[in-house]
Amino acid sequence: MIHRALFATLLGISLCTVSVAQAATKLVIGTVPNIGDGPIICAIEKGYFREQDIDVELVSFRTASDMTPMVVRGDIPIMGGGVSVSYFNGVAQGMPLRYFLSRAQARVHHKIILRKGLNAKVKSIADLKGLKIATTAAGGFSEYELGKALETAGLSLDDVDTKPLAMPQTLAAMVNGAVDAAVLLPPFDTGALRDGATTLVTLDDIVKPTMEVSGLIYNTDWAAKNRDLLERFTMAYIKGGRYFLEGARHGANRDEIIDYFLKYAPVKTRAIFAETDWSEVNPDGKINTASLLDQEEFYIKRGYLKTKSPMEKLADEDTVARALKRLENGGR
């Protein structure tokens, strides 16, 4: 009888242990698929989220405007997003959004590319004056990068003719001469260079402070109620980011990570990932707050923003700090 009771007790403990191990918290993350998903994908595939009892589902959206309202409403708690006028305006208007993790940070391999045949005339940034230059959108990161580059030559955006174009359309416009130059990022820069275009400058070497390009953004109401879950997610993400960064710098795991991209990304051509420069990520997940403030100031000067938000509204630095401390103490 005692043996049976002991067996039943041990069986109960065993079943409870299995139950706890299986009770992973489901967490949906929104994204417009791009290389910046690398840290999350690595954290999923390497089991870093599982170590924290989190089951992450990466859900793709066509545009950020499709995704952002769902995060604002709390339908999904976290999304990947770029630093942009729309984010700054959203925060200023009181939307429950806040950056908390770096997703892409220079080096990001963005370049000013000249159309074919123009390199004989345009030798420096100063020579861009009066030219037609494509950027992704008014108030987007490429306009900021172009503006910062022009400042180094004593110029401003008012000294060039900016043309907001999506990057696939930009490639065609460069071929037919509709634009003289463009701010391009991988893999579109590779396509332009194959068509005979030339690189004027790599913007990572010019834009200061070091540019924060995109990050993870949470719903602040959700975050306030789920601090432990948020920190556990952040620990796993940081480990995924470090693994991804090794591949971004052409480490031994690059082919393995390309396999992950082919599994998750809508693009299924291996050569694109193999030949493209990948944006880097901060190895500790830290956001470059100086860059956020500089971009906000730039957009205010351009008239895109009316209100300056304090840093504590723009970004949460404490979650990463707590996660790093927990990682130092064993990661639980």
N, C-alpha and C positions, 0 to 999 in steps of 0.2 A: 504493500500500500504506500509506504514511504517512497519507494522507487518510482511508483506511478505518479505520485504527487510532485516529486522532484522533476520527473520528465515533463509533466504538464507545465510546471513553472518555467523550465528552460525553453520549452517550445513556445510558450507565451512571450518570453523575452525575445526569442529569435524572430517571431512574427512581428513583434512591435518594432524591432530593429529594421526589418525589411520594409515595414510600412513607413517608418521615418525616412529611410533612404530613398523611397520612391515618391515621397511627398515634396517634390521639387516645385518651386513657385514659378508659374508661367509668366513670362515677361515679353510683351510685344514691342518691338523696336521698328519705327518707321524709317524708310530711307528712299531716296531717289538713287538707284544703284550707281556706284562709282568706286574708284580705287580706295576712297576713304572708308569703305566698309571693311577693309582688310583686318584691322584689329578685332572687330567683332567676329568676323568669320573665323579668324585664327583661334579666338577664345572659344568659339563653339566647337570647332573641329579638334582642338587640342584638349578639350574637356575641362577648361578652366571654369566655365560657368557651372558645370556639373559638380565640380569640387565645392562650389558655394551653394549647392542645392537650388540652382536656378535653371529653368528651361527657357532659353531665349528663342523667340521666333522673329526672324527678320522679314518684314513685310514691305514689298516694293510699291512705290507710288510713281506716277508719271512726272509730277511736278511737286515742288515744295508747297505751292498754293493749294494742292489737293490734300496734302498731309497736315499742314499747320492747323487748320480748324479742328481736326480730330484731337490734336494734342492740347489745344486751348480748351476744348470741351472735356478733356480727360478720357476720351475714348481709347487713346493709347498714351502711355505715360512718358515715352522718350522718343525723340527723333534725331536723325542726323541733319544738320543744316549749315549753310554757309553764313559767314559774316556778311551782312548786307544792310541796306537802308531799311528794308522791310522788317528785319529783326529789331533794329534800333527803334523804329517807329512803334512796333508792337509793344515793346517794353515801356516806352514813353506813354502809351495809351493804357497801360495797366494790364496788359495780357499776362496770364500766369506762366511765363516762359523764362528760362534762365539757362545759360551755358554752364556746363560743369566739367566737361572733359574735352581735351583737344583731339581732333580727328584728322586734321591735316595742317601742318605747320611747316614753314620753309625749312628745308628745301622742298619746293613744290614744282620746280622746273618750268615755270611760266616764262614766256619769251615774247619780245617784240620781233615779229617776223616781217621782212620786206618782200613785196611781190617780185617776181622774176624780172631781172634787168635793172632794178632800182639801186642795187648795192654800189654801183659806180658813182651815183650821185649822193646817196645818203651814207655818210661815214660815221656819224655820231648822233646822239639824241638831239642835239641842237638843230641838226638838218631836218628833223621831222616837222619843223614849223611850216604851217600852211598845208600840210598833207592830209589826205582822207585816211582816217585810222579806225578800224573796226574794233569795237568792244562788245561784250556780251549784252549789256543793257545799261541804261542810265541808272547810276546808283549801285552798280554791281561791282564785284571785286576787281574786274579787269579795268574798269574806269579808274578806280582808286590806284591800282598799280601804274597805269599810264600816267596819271597825274603826279604821282610821286617821282616817277622817272623824269618827267618833264621839268620838275622843280630842280633837279640836279643840274640842268642846263639853263636855269633862270627863266624857264617858260612855264606856262600853265595850260590847262585844257582849253582855255579860250584861244590859244595860239594854234590849235589844230582843229580839224573838222571831224568830230567823232561820229561814227555810224554804228548804231546799235544793231548787231546782227547775231543770230545763232551761229555757232561755230561751223556747222556743215555748210551753211550759206556763205560764211566768210571765205571758205576755201574757193568756192566758185567765183566770188567777187574778186578775189586776188588774181585768179587766172584771167578773168575778162577785163581787169583794170578798173573795176568799179571802186576799189579801195587800193590805197598805196601800201598800207601796212596793217598789222593786226596784233592784238595781244592774244596769244594762243597758248593752250596748255596741252599736255599729252592726252590722247595720241594725235590730236589735230595738227600739232606742230610737225610731226613726222610726215603727215600727208602733204602739208604745204611744201616742205623741203623736197619731197619726191617730185613735186611739180615744178621745181626750179627756184623756189623762194630761198631766201637766205636769212640767217639770224643776225639781227642787229645787236641785241643784248639779252642776257639772261637776267630776269628781274630779281631772282633771289639775291644777286650780288649788289643790287641797287636799293631796293625798298627797305627802308629802316623806319621803325624797329622791325625786327624779324617778324614776318607776317603770319598772323593767325588767319587761316583760310576757312576752316570749318570745324565744327565741334558737335558734341552731343548736347541736346537741349531737353530739359525735363519740364513737366508740368509742376509748378511750384506747390500746388495744393496736394498733389499725389506725393511729392517728395517729402513734404512735412509729416505725412502720415506713415512713411515707409523708409525711415532713415537707415535702419539696419540693412534692409534689402538693397537700398541704394548704395551703401558702402560695400556690400558684398559684390554687387554688380561691378562697381568701380575697381575693386581689387582684381577681379577676373579680366576686366577690360584692359587694365594696365599690363597684365601678363601677356594678353593677346597682342597689345600694341608693341611690346618689346620683341615678341616673336616675329611680328610683321616687319618691324624696322630692320631686323637682320636680313630679311628677304629683299626689302626695298633697297638696301645697300649691297645687293647682289651677293648675299651670303649663300651658304650651302643649302639652305631650306627654300630657296626661291622657286624651284620647280614644284616642290610640294605645295607651296602657297598658290602657285598658278593652278594646280589641280583643284584647290578649294574655290578659286574664282570661277573656274569653268563649271563647277557644281552649282554655284549660287548666282552668278552674273548672267544677264541676258545675252551678253557677247560670248560666243562659244569658240572663238578663234584663238588658239594658243599663241600664235605668233604675235598678236596684238599685245598680250600681257608680257610676253618675253622681251619684246623690243621696246616697250614703252617705259619711260622713267616713272617710277611710283612716287607719289607725294610721301614725305616723311611725317612722322608723328612724334610728339614729345614722349620720351621713354618713361616718364613718370605721369603722363596724362595731363600735365599742367598746361593751363591756358596762358598765352602771352597777353597779359592784361594791358601792357603798354601798347600793344598793337590794337587791341579793341578800342582803347581810348583815342588813339591816333586816327583810326578809321572813322570813329564817331565825329571827331573834330573836323576831319576832312569833309564829311557829308554835311555838316552844319555850315561850313564855309561855302559849299556849293549850293546851299539853299534847299537841300533835300530833307533836312531835319530842322525842326524848330526848337526842340527841347533836348537838353543834355541830361542823360540819366547817370546817377551815381554808379560806381563800379559794383557795389553790393547788389544793385538791381540787374546789372548786365551779366554778372558771372558769380558763381559759387566756387570759391577756392577752398573752402573748408572740407568739402566732401573728399576731395583728392588727398588733402593733408591727413585726414583721419584714415583713409584707406591705405595710404603709404605706411602709416604707423602700424596698422594692423598687419600689413604684409611683413614688416620688420619683426613682428612678434609671432610669426607663424602663419598668418593669412586667414585667421578665423575671427 
